[in-house]
Amino acid sequence: MRSRFGVAVALSSVVAIALPTLLSAQAPPASPPGWTVPRLADGTPDFQGNWSNATMTPILRAEGRPLVLDPEQIVTMEGRRQSLIEAEAQPSDPDREAPPVGGDGSTGAAGGVGGYNYFFIDAGDRVAWFNGEPRGSLITVPADGQRPALTEEGQRQSRERLTFTRQFDQYDNPENRPLSERCIMSFGSNGGPPMLPNYFYNNNYTIVQTPGAIMIMTEMVHDVRIVQMGEPRRLPQHVRPWMGDSWGHWAGDTLVVETTNIRPDQWVFAGSAARFVPSESVRVIERITRPSDHQLNYEFTVEDPEILTTPIGGEMPFNRLDGLLYEYACHEANYALENVLSGARSQERDEGR
């Protein structure tokens, strides 16, 4: 009979061999020897094509988790996600009971009455790899992977905004509903800046370059961002388009984009615990390089000294998407939003309000 010690040693050896194998299988493939950055006719790096930033690596780092994950952590995290995907992909019971009238009070995409099941979800099932490192968070600055504290002015504005919004019910006006529900901006912070995953679906982008401008089309919700190249000719302070006023230049093979004039109703890091309402002086700096044929490196820094005590920054990959992007025909603002508001008015009448 083999001893328990012998079995333990054997299992440890198998794990020690298996983990590096799994790790190498999950890491992005390396470019072939001799690969060089593709270039356009003007000599600038070619970033064109379809890309995805879908990942299960969160924006903020969980307490106690390192920036660079070890093999065991990767296997555990990705294994749990795969188990969830397999469980949620099971056929629905055709004999299940109908949802309760008016829903069950829960929030989210299903609305308590049934909605998307996991067949339609593409939240990302792999951790993000940046410069050969599997990351525990997208935020790298501050070093703890958390959003910096708010300044005194930032706290004051937050209290003031909370007092103002408490006078409304969430279904009183169209303006009380999220920008994404109104089909104005992407879910989460897909459109940016910074451009981050929404951990739901459609984390895809199309990039088209010309010498004078770079177009970044976000699938969610068909937002188009134009980065003008050259010496910035900034918009007046009172002109604040969605996704701000972006100007870019090349620093060697790095595309550097600086964005100002961001709207205060377009929250930075929207949809995450890192979110905050920016001041008029907020500035976002993005840096994009192409380290391989199948990946872009994306770095960002957000500076808002009026609201944040220190800048916040991060790193993440955009992976090549071998597929086409189709129109995301957001419909909520066409008729669903009207139904939501009229339903709330009907409920108020029933309650005698």
Secondary structure, 3 states (H helix, E strand, C coil): CCCHHHHHHHHHHHHHHHHHHHHHHHCCCCCCCCCCCCECCCCCECCCEEEECCCCCCCCCCCCCCCECCHHHHHHHHHHHHHHHHHHCCCCCCCCCCCCCCCCCCCCCCCCCCCCCHHHCCCCCCCCEECCEEECCCEEECCCCCCCCECHHHHHHHHHHHHHHCCCCCCCCHHHCCCCCCCCCCCCCCCCCCCCCCCCCCCEEEEEECCCEEEEEECCCCEEEEEEECCCCCCCCCCCCCCCEEEEEEECCEEEEEEECCCCCCCECCCCCCCECCCCCCEEEEEEEEEECCEEEEEEEEECCCCECCCEEEEEEEEECCCCCCCCCCCHHHHHHHHHHHHHHHHHHHCCC
